[in-house]
Every structure is written in C-alpha cells, then in structure tokens.
Amino acid sequence: MKDTLELLQDDFAPDPPPGYRLLPTGPGFNLLFGDVYGRLDGLRLVLGMRVSPRHLNPHDTCHGGVLSVFADFMAYAVQHEAGEHHTLTPTVSTTIDFMSPAVLGDWIEARCELLQHTRNLLFCQTVARVGERAVFRSSSIFKIGKRVSHVGSTLGDFFAAATEDGNPL
C-alpha cells in the first residue's frame, strides 16, 4: 500500500483544456486536494479538475468526498458572479446528488448558477459533467463573510488581469 507521499508523486499533470487557469486555492487541505482550474465563460466562472490517483476510492472511481469538496469550490464561482471578489464566503450548506461516476483521467467541468444574492447569503446550484455526462448536481448556500482576503479562499483580482493582447481573461 502506498503512503501519502508516494500517492502524490504518482499524480500526473492535470493538462486542463485551453482557456483554464490554475486557481489560487491557498495552503492546507486545498493544497493536498490538488489543482482546481477556472475559466471565464461570459460573466460566469467555470471550474474544472482532473481526476488523479489521489482522488480514487477502492472502486477505482472518484471518491464522493472529492466530488463534495469540488462542489464546495463553487464558492469561487459565486464570489465572482456576485462581485464579492475579496470576501470570504464560508459554506453554510451543501447537498449533492451523485449521478454517474468519474474515473481516473476524467476532466470534470462544473458550471454554477447564482440563484439568489441577499445581504448575507449566496444561493447557488451546480451541475458538474464529464463531457456531456452529468456526474453530480449540488445546491449550496455560502455566507457573505465580514472578513476580507486577497489570497487563498478568494479570487481577488485573479480574472481582472488582461492577457498579452489586451483582452480580459
């Protein structure tokens, strides 16, 4: 049986599709989780991740806990859509329905819809897919916190920069 270090060393390059950028997800657990990527699709932030050996359960499919954590990363997407770029948004509630398995090497893409933005809360729903196949759907509530951060758990101005040709990312 492999130890944690060996498992992490066996991971392979995430190789995201064109247009995705590695998100600044911060230290700690997020670092152990692995890379999460984002790209803008109009005004919405789409998130993606590659299923690596570290994400597998004993059935050789992506562990439901991993998919749940990925659903929790939708805080970035709703922060972006709500204009709360520097505000920490802790999770109040997330429910998830697993619809089909993701396997080693799959690229999972998640699209989140901000349903309601109140003074204190952000309500959203997400569908994550591998290609056209739905992997999970989730419903989440995030609290608009009083703490501000410019790194880690917020996007800050990450997508405000311009590309070399002067166009927004």
Biotite code that builds the C-alpha atoms (Angstrom):
import biotite.structure as struc

atoms = struc.array([
    struc.Atom([0.000, 0.000, 0.000], chain_id="A", res_id=1, res_name="MET", atom_name="CA", element="C"),
    struc.Atom([1.311, 3.405, -0.938], chain_id="A", res_id=2, res_name="LYS", atom_name="CA", element="C"),
    struc.Atom([1.876, 6.130, 1.598], chain_id="A", res_id=3, res_name="ASP", atom_name="CA", element="C"),
    struc.Atom([0.610, 9.665, 1.016], chain_id="A", res_id=4, res_name="THR", atom_name="CA", element="C"),
    struc.Atom([3.859, 10.972, -0.420], chain_id="A", res_id=5, res_name="LEU", atom_name="CA", element="C"),
    struc.Atom([4.077, 8.117, -2.938], chain_id="A", res_id=6, res_name="GLU", atom_name="CA", element="C"),
    struc.Atom([0.461, 8.654, -3.956], chain_id="A", res_id=7, res_name="LEU", atom_name="CA", element="C"),
    struc.Atom([1.031, 12.370, -4.534], chain_id="A", res_id=8, res_name="LEU", atom_name="CA", element="C"),
    struc.Atom([4.209, 11.662, -6.515], chain_id="A", res_id=9, res_name="GLN", atom_name="CA", element="C"),
    struc.Atom([2.228, 9.297, -8.768], chain_id="A", res_id=10, res_name="ASP", atom_name="CA", element="C"),
    struc.Atom([-0.185, 12.067, -9.740], chain_id="A", res_id=11, res_name="ASP", atom_name="CA", element="C"),
    struc.Atom([0.036, 13.134, -13.319], chain_id="A", res_id=12, res_name="PHE", atom_name="CA", element="C"),
    struc.Atom([-0.147, 16.541, -14.949], chain_id="A", res_id=13, res_name="ALA", atom_name="CA", element="C"),
    struc.Atom([-3.730, 17.861, -14.882], chain_id="A", res_id=14, res_name="PRO", atom_name="CA", element="C"),
    struc.Atom([-3.458, 19.039, -18.509], chain_id="A", res_id=15, res_name="ASP", atom_name="CA", element="C"),
    struc.Atom([-6.509, 21.348, -18.462], chain_id="A", res_id=16, res_name="PRO", atom_name="CA", element="C"),
    struc.Atom([-8.322, 22.231, -21.685], chain_id="A", res_id=17, res_name="PRO", atom_name="CA", element="C"),
    struc.Atom([-7.409, 25.553, -23.334], chain_id="A", res_id=18, res_name="PRO", atom_name="CA", element="C"),
    struc.Atom([-8.507, 28.692, -21.509], chain_id="A", res_id=19, res_name="GLY", atom_name="CA", element="C"),
    struc.Atom([-8.292, 27.305, -17.962], chain_id="A", res_id=20, res_name="TYR", atom_name="CA", element="C"),
    struc.Atom([-6.020, 28.887, -15.358], chain_id="A", res_id=21, res_name="ARG", atom_name="CA", element="C"),
    struc.Atom([-4.847, 27.321, -12.103], chain_id="A", res_id=22, res_name="LEU", atom_name="CA", element="C"),
    struc.Atom([-6.817, 28.925, -9.269], chain_id="A", res_id=23, res_name="LEU", atom_name="CA", element="C"),
    struc.Atom([-5.032, 30.323, -6.208], chain_id="A", res_id=24, res_name="PRO", atom_name="CA", element="C"),
    struc.Atom([-6.737, 27.979, -3.751], chain_id="A", res_id=25, res_name="THR", atom_name="CA", element="C"),
    struc.Atom([-4.370, 28.549, -0.836], chain_id="A", res_id=26, res_name="GLY", atom_name="CA", element="C"),
    struc.Atom([-2.477, 26.266, 1.518], chain_id="A", res_id=27, res_name="PRO", atom_name="CA", element="C"),
    struc.Atom([-3.512, 23.445, 3.837], chain_id="A", res_id=28, res_name="GLY", atom_name="CA", element="C"),
    struc.Atom([-6.160, 20.965, 2.762], chain_id="A", res_id=29, res_name="PHE", atom_name="CA", element="C"),
    struc.Atom([-6.677, 22.675, -0.592], chain_id="A", res_id=30, res_name="ASN", atom_name="CA", element="C"),
    struc.Atom([-3.028, 22.028, -1.421], chain_id="A", res_id=31, res_name="LEU", atom_name="CA", element="C"),
    struc.Atom([-3.467, 18.322, -0.635], chain_id="A", res_id=32, res_name="LEU", atom_name="CA", element="C"),
    struc.Atom([-6.706, 18.188, -2.628], chain_id="A", res_id=33, res_name="PHE", atom_name="CA", element="C"),
    struc.Atom([-4.964, 19.006, -5.876], chain_id="A", res_id=34, res_name="GLY", atom_name="CA", element="C"),
    struc.Atom([-5.281, 21.534, -8.647], chain_id="A", res_id=35, res_name="ASP", atom_name="CA", element="C"),
    struc.Atom([-8.551, 23.278, -9.460], chain_id="A", res_id=36, res_name="VAL", atom_name="CA", element="C"),
    struc.Atom([-8.801, 25.418, -12.576], chain_id="A", res_id=37, res_name="TYR", atom_name="CA", element="C"),
    struc.Atom([-11.106, 28.179, -13.723], chain_id="A", res_id=38, res_name="GLY", atom_name="CA", element="C"),
    struc.Atom([-12.040, 29.946, -16.915], chain_id="A", res_id=39, res_name="ARG", atom_name="CA", element="C"),
    struc.Atom([-14.499, 32.667, -17.697], chain_id="A", res_id=40, res_name="LEU", atom_name="CA", element="C"),
    struc.Atom([-17.464, 31.866, -19.905], chain_id="A", res_id=41, res_name="ASP", atom_name="CA", element="C"),
    struc.Atom([-19.040, 35.262, -20.365], chain_id="A", res_id=42, res_name="GLY", atom_name="CA", element="C"),
    struc.Atom([-19.627, 36.557, -16.842], chain_id="A", res_id=43, res_name="LEU", atom_name="CA", element="C"),
    struc.Atom([-19.633, 33.098, -15.249], chain_id="A", res_id=44, res_name="ARG", atom_name="CA", element="C"),
    struc.Atom([-16.634, 31.282, -13.830], chain_id="A", res_id=45, res_name="LEU", atom_name="CA", element="C"),
    struc.Atom([-16.451, 27.621, -14.884], chain_id="A", res_id=46, res_name="VAL", atom_name="CA", element="C"),
    struc.Atom([-14.332, 25.322, -12.692], chain_id="A", res_id=47, res_name="LEU", atom_name="CA", element="C"),
    struc.Atom([-12.516, 22.175, -13.708], chain_id="A", res_id=48, res_name="GLY", atom_name="CA", element="C"),
    struc.Atom([-10.372, 19.424, -12.243], chain_id="A", res_id=49, res_name="MET", atom_name="CA", element="C"),
    struc.Atom([-8.658, 16.279, -13.499], chain_id="A", res_id=50, res_name="ARG", atom_name="CA", element="C"),
    struc.Atom([-9.324, 13.022, -11.608], chain_id="A", res_id=51, res_name="VAL", atom_name="CA", element="C"),
    struc.Atom([-5.921, 11.820, -10.377], chain_id="A", res_id=52, res_name="SER", atom_name="CA", element="C"),
    struc.Atom([-4.824, 8.746, -8.417], chain_id="A", res_id=53, res_name="PRO", atom_name="CA", element="C"),
    struc.Atom([-5.170, 10.710, -5.146], chain_id="A", res_id=54, res_name="ARG", atom_name="CA", element="C"),
    struc.Atom([-8.906, 11.151, -5.852], chain_id="A", res_id=55, res_name="HIS", atom_name="CA", element="C"),
    struc.Atom([-9.810, 7.473, -6.285], chain_id="A", res_id=56, res_name="LEU", atom_name="CA", element="C"),
    struc.Atom([-11.782, 5.263, -3.916], chain_id="A", res_id=57, res_name="ASN", atom_name="CA", element="C"),
    struc.Atom([-11.377, 1.448, -3.654], chain_id="A", res_id=58, res_name="PRO", atom_name="CA", element="C"),
    struc.Atom([-13.752, 1.073, -6.644], chain_id="A", res_id=59, res_name="HIS", atom_name="CA", element="C"),
    struc.Atom([-11.282, 2.997, -8.856], chain_id="A", res_id=60, res_name="ASP", atom_name="CA", element="C"),
    struc.Atom([-13.744, 5.849, -9.302], chain_id="A", res_id=61, res_name="THR", atom_name="CA", element="C"),
    struc.Atom([-13.534, 9.400, -7.998], chain_id="A", res_id=62, res_name="CYS", atom_name="CA", element="C"),
    struc.Atom([-14.426, 9.381, -4.291], chain_id="A", res_id=63, res_name="HIS", atom_name="CA", element="C"),
    struc.Atom([-17.711, 11.061, -3.392], chain_id="A", res_id=64, res_name="GLY", atom_name="CA", element="C"),
    struc.Atom([-15.886, 13.117, -0.775], chain_id="A", res_id=65, res_name="GLY", atom_name="CA", element="C"),
    struc.Atom([-13.649, 14.520, -3.503], chain_id="A", res_id=66, res_name="VAL", atom_name="CA", element="C"),
    struc.Atom([-16.680, 15.463, -5.577], chain_id="A", res_id=67, res_name="LEU", atom_name="CA", element="C"),
    struc.Atom([-18.207, 17.098, -2.499], chain_id="A", res_id=68, res_name="SER", atom_name="CA", element="C"),
    struc.Atom([-15.063, 19.159, -1.952], chain_id="A", res_id=69, res_name="VAL", atom_name="CA", element="C"),
    struc.Atom([-15.089, 20.139, -5.618], chain_id="A", res_id=70, res_name="PHE", atom_name="CA", element="C"),
    struc.Atom([-18.723, 21.244, -5.171], chain_id="A", res_id=71, res_name="ALA", atom_name="CA", element="C"),
    struc.Atom([-17.541, 23.375, -2.242], chain_id="A", res_id=72, res_name="ASP", atom_name="CA", element="C"),
    struc.Atom([-15.071, 25.143, -4.545], chain_id="A", res_id=73, res_name="PHE", atom_name="CA", element="C"),
    struc.Atom([-18.133, 26.683, -6.229], chain_id="A", res_id=74, res_name="MET", atom_name="CA", element="C"),
    struc.Atom([-17.759, 29.423, -3.615], chain_id="A", res_id=75, res_name="ALA", atom_name="CA", element="C"),
    struc.Atom([-15.217, 30.886, -6.050], chain_id="A", res_id=76, res_name="TYR", atom_name="CA", element="C"),
    struc.Atom([-17.779, 30.892, -8.857], chain_id="A", res_id=77, res_name="ALA", atom_name="CA", element="C"),
    struc.Atom([-20.494, 32.604, -6.823], chain_id="A", res_id=78, res_name="VAL", atom_name="CA", element="C"),
    struc.Atom([-17.998, 35.068, -5.321], chain_id="A", res_id=79, res_name="GLN", atom_name="CA", element="C"),
    struc.Atom([-17.094, 36.037, -8.865], chain_id="A", res_id=80, res_name="HIS", atom_name="CA", element="C"),
    struc.Atom([-20.662, 36.284, -10.143], chain_id="A", res_id=81, res_name="GLU", atom_name="CA", element="C"),
    struc.Atom([-21.827, 38.219, -7.067], chain_id="A", res_id=82, res_name="ALA", atom_name="CA", element="C"),
    struc.Atom([-18.898, 40.645, -7.229], chain_id="A", res_id=83, res_name="GLY", atom_name="CA", element="C"),
    struc.Atom([-17.630, 39.518, -3.801], chain_id="A", res_id=84, res_name="GLU", atom_name="CA", element="C"),
    struc.Atom([-14.075, 39.035, -5.101], chain_id="A", res_id=85, res_name="HIS", atom_name="CA", element="C"),
    struc.Atom([-12.245, 39.675, -1.811], chain_id="A", res_id=86, res_name="HIS", atom_name="CA", element="C"),
    struc.Atom([-14.864, 38.476, 0.689], chain_id="A", res_id=87, res_name="THR", atom_name="CA", element="C"),
    struc.Atom([-14.513, 35.139, 2.431], chain_id="A", res_id=88, res_name="LEU", atom_name="CA", element="C"),
    struc.Atom([-17.652, 33.065, 1.864], chain_id="A", res_id=89, res_name="THR", atom_name="CA", element="C"),
    struc.Atom([-17.810, 30.104, 4.250], chain_id="A", res_id=90, res_name="PRO", atom_name="CA", element="C"),
    struc.Atom([-20.164, 27.268, 3.410], chain_id="A", res_id=91, res_name="THR", atom_name="CA", element="C"),
    struc.Atom([-23.482, 27.200, 5.263], chain_id="A", res_id=92, res_name="VAL", atom_name="CA", element="C"),
    struc.Atom([-24.925, 24.169, 3.497], chain_id="A", res_id=93, res_name="SER", atom_name="CA", element="C"),
    struc.Atom([-24.231, 21.901, 0.534], chain_id="A", res_id=94, res_name="THR", atom_name="CA", element="C"),
    struc.Atom([-26.294, 18.994, -0.725], chain_id="A", res_id=95, res_name="THR", atom_name="CA", element="C"),
    struc.Atom([-25.042, 16.819, -3.529], chain_id="A", res_id=96, res_name="ILE", atom_name="CA", element="C"),
    struc.Atom([-26.615, 14.208, -5.769], chain_id="A", res_id=97, res_name="ASP", atom_name="CA", element="C"),
    struc.Atom([-24.182, 11.792, -7.406], chain_id="A", res_id=98, res_name="PHE", atom_name="CA", element="C"),
    struc.Atom([-25.400, 10.928, -10.874], chain_id="A", res_id=99, res_name="MET", atom_name="CA", element="C"),
    struc.Atom([-22.594, 8.939, -12.518], chain_id="A", res_id=100, res_name="SER", atom_name="CA", element="C"),
    struc.Atom([-19.001, 8.020, -11.680], chain_id="A", res_id=101, res_name="PRO", atom_name="CA", element="C"),
    struc.Atom([-15.909, 9.903, -12.769], chain_id="A", res_id=102, res_name="ALA", atom_name="CA", element="C"),
    struc.Atom([-12.814, 7.774, -13.381], chain_id="A", res_id=103, res_name="VAL", atom_name="CA", element="C"),
    struc.Atom([-9.071, 8.246, -13.469], chain_id="A", res_id=104, res_name="LEU", atom_name="CA", element="C"),
    struc.Atom([-8.105, 10.860, -16.040], chain_id="A", res_id=105, res_name="GLY", atom_name="CA", element="C"),
    struc.Atom([-11.587, 12.377, -16.465], chain_id="A", res_id=106, res_name="ASP", atom_name="CA", element="C"),
    struc.Atom([-11.799, 16.161, -16.764], chain_id="A", res_id=107, res_name="TRP", atom_name="CA", element="C"),
    struc.Atom([-14.722, 17.311, -14.610], chain_id="A", res_id=108, res_name="ILE", atom_name="CA", element="C"),
    struc.Atom([-16.192, 20.694, -15.522], chain_id="A", res_id=109, res_name="GLU", atom_name="CA", element="C"),
    struc.Atom([-18.618, 22.431, -13.161], chain_id="A", res_id=110, res_name="ALA", atom_name="CA", element="C"),
    struc.Atom([-20.976, 25.250, -14.023], chain_id="A", res_id=111, res_name="ARG", atom_name="CA", element="C"),
    struc.Atom([-22.553, 27.115, -11.180], chain_id="A", res_id=112, res_name="CYS", atom_name="CA", element="C"),
    struc.Atom([-25.597, 29.357, -11.274], chain_id="A", res_id=113, res_name="GLU", atom_name="CA", element="C"),
    struc.Atom([-26.071, 32.043, -8.665], chain_id="A", res_id=114, res_name="LEU", atom_name="CA", element="C"),
    struc.Atom([-29.762, 31.807, -7.788], chain_id="A", res_id=115, res_name="LEU", atom_name="CA", element="C"),
    struc.Atom([-30.067, 34.468, -5.102], chain_id="A", res_id=116, res_name="GLN", atom_name="CA", element="C"),
    struc.Atom([-27.737, 37.105, -3.659], chain_id="A", res_id=117, res_name="HIS", atom_name="CA", element="C"),
    struc.Atom([-29.004, 38.528, -0.380], chain_id="A", res_id=118, res_name="THR", atom_name="CA", element="C"),
    struc.Atom([-27.227, 40.863, 2.001], chain_id="A", res_id=119, res_name="ARG", atom_name="CA", element="C"),
    struc.Atom([-25.714, 37.900, 3.879], chain_id="A", res_id=120, res_name="ASN", atom_name="CA", element="C"),
    struc.Atom([-26.042, 34.798, 1.695], chain_id="A", res_id=121, res_name="LEU", atom_name="CA", element="C"),
    struc.Atom([-25.323, 33.432, -1.759], chain_id="A", res_id=122, res_name="LEU", atom_name="CA", element="C"),
    struc.Atom([-27.534, 30.592, -3.041], chain_id="A", res_id=123, res_name="PHE", atom_name="CA", element="C"),
    struc.Atom([-26.353, 28.531, -6.000], chain_id="A", res_id=124, res_name="CYS", atom_name="CA", element="C"),
    struc.Atom([-26.795, 25.324, -7.899], chain_id="A", res_id=125, res_name="GLN", atom_name="CA", element="C"),
    struc.Atom([-24.121, 23.437, -9.803], chain_id="A", res_id=126, res_name="THR", atom_name="CA", element="C"),
    struc.Atom([-24.006, 20.708, -12.400], chain_id="A", res_id=127, res_name="VAL", atom_name="CA", element="C"),
    struc.Atom([-20.659, 19.005, -12.956], chain_id="A", res_id=128, res_name="ALA", atom_name="CA", element="C"),
    struc.Atom([-20.047, 16.993, -16.112], chain_id="A", res_id=129, res_name="ARG", atom_name="CA", element="C"),
    struc.Atom([-17.511, 14.843, -17.867], chain_id="A", res_id=130, res_name="VAL", atom_name="CA", element="C"),
    struc.Atom([-18.191, 15.781, -21.453], chain_id="A", res_id=131, res_name="GLY", atom_name="CA", element="C"),
    struc.Atom([-21.972, 15.688, -21.824], chain_id="A", res_id=132, res_name="GLU", atom_name="CA", element="C"),
    struc.Atom([-22.456, 13.197, -18.959], chain_id="A", res_id=133, res_name="ARG", atom_name="CA", element="C"),
    struc.Atom([-23.641, 14.640, -15.624], chain_id="A", res_id=134, res_name="ALA", atom_name="CA", element="C"),
    struc.Atom([-21.511, 13.487, -12.681], chain_id="A", res_id=135, res_name="VAL", atom_name="CA", element="C"),
    struc.Atom([-23.196, 15.422, -9.859], chain_id="A", res_id=136, res_name="PHE", atom_name="CA", element="C"),
    struc.Atom([-25.507, 18.270, -9.110], chain_id="A", res_id=137, res_name="ARG", atom_name="CA", element="C"),
    struc.Atom([-25.295, 20.287, -5.947], chain_id="A", res_id=138, res_name="SER", atom_name="CA", element="C"),
    struc.Atom([-27.105, 23.031, -4.153], chain_id="A", res_id=139, res_name="SER", atom_name="CA", element="C"),
    struc.Atom([-25.111, 25.302, -1.862], chain_id="A", res_id=140, res_name="SER", atom_name="CA", element="C"),
    struc.Atom([-25.508, 28.293, 0.411], chain_id="A", res_id=141, res_name="ILE", atom_name="CA", element="C"),
    struc.Atom([-22.468, 30.445, 1.189], chain_id="A", res_id=142, res_name="PHE", atom_name="CA", element="C"),
    struc.Atom([-22.355, 33.193, 3.812], chain_id="A", res_id=143, res_name="LYS", atom_name="CA", element="C"),
    struc.Atom([-21.010, 36.563, 2.765], chain_id="A", res_id=144, res_name="ILE", atom_name="CA", element="C"),
    struc.Atom([-18.449, 36.976, 5.488], chain_id="A", res_id=145, res_name="GLY", atom_name="CA", element="C"),
    struc.Atom([-17.136, 40.072, 7.159], chain_id="A", res_id=146, res_name="LYS", atom_name="CA", element="C"),
    struc.Atom([-13.506, 39.002, 6.610], chain_id="A", res_id=147, res_name="ARG", atom_name="CA", element="C"),
    struc.Atom([-11.637, 40.062, 3.516], chain_id="A", res_id=148, res_name="VAL", atom_name="CA", element="C"),
    struc.Atom([-8.726, 38.202, 1.973], chain_id="A", res_id=149, res_name="SER", atom_name="CA", element="C"),
    struc.Atom([-6.625, 38.888, -1.082], chain_id="A", res_id=150, res_name="HIS", atom_name="CA", element="C"),
    struc.Atom([-5.215, 35.352, -1.370], chain_id="A", res_id=151, res_name="VAL", atom_name="CA", element="C"),
    struc.Atom([-6.310, 31.780, -0.784], chain_id="A", res_id=152, res_name="GLY", atom_name="CA", element="C"),
    struc.Atom([-10.040, 31.463, -0.259], chain_id="A", res_id=153, res_name="SER", atom_name="CA", element="C"),
    struc.Atom([-10.982, 34.303, -2.596], chain_id="A", res_id=154, res_name="THR", atom_name="CA", element="C"),
    struc.Atom([-10.235, 35.057, -6.233], chain_id="A", res_id=155, res_name="LEU", atom_name="CA", element="C"),
    struc.Atom([-9.441, 38.685, -5.610], chain_id="A", res_id=156, res_name="GLY", atom_name="CA", element="C"),
    struc.Atom([-8.475, 40.268, -8.926], chain_id="A", res_id=157, res_name="ASP", atom_name="CA", element="C"),
    struc.Atom([-7.312, 36.973, -10.440], chain_id="A", res_id=158, res_name="PHE", atom_name="CA", element="C"),
    struc.Atom([-9.542, 37.279, -13.505], chain_id="A", res_id=159, res_name="PHE", atom_name="CA", element="C"),
    struc.Atom([-9.337, 41.079, -13.708], chain_id="A", res_id=160, res_name="ALA", atom_name="CA", element="C"),
    struc.Atom([-5.885, 40.993, -15.347], chain_id="A", res_id=161, res_name="ALA", atom_name="CA", element="C"),
    struc.Atom([-5.595, 41.303, -19.093], chain_id="A", res_id=162, res_name="ALA", atom_name="CA", element="C"),
    struc.Atom([-3.962, 38.871, -21.473], chain_id="A", res_id=163, res_name="THR", atom_name="CA", element="C"),
    struc.Atom([-0.932, 39.871, -23.515], chain_id="A", res_id=164, res_name="GLU", atom_name="CA", element="C"),
    struc.Atom([-3.169, 41.019, -26.370], chain_id="A", res_id=165, res_name="ASP", atom_name="CA", element="C"),
    struc.Atom([-5.069, 43.356, -24.007], chain_id="A", res_id=166, res_name="GLY", atom_name="CA", element="C"),
    struc.Atom([-8.285, 41.336, -23.851], chain_id="A", res_id=167, res_name="ASN", atom_name="CA", element="C"),
    struc.Atom([-9.763, 40.325, -20.470], chain_id="A", res_id=168, res_name="PRO", atom_name="CA", element="C"),
    struc.Atom([-9.204, 36.733, -19.426], chain_id="A", res_id=169, res_name="LEU", atom_name="CA", element="C"),
])
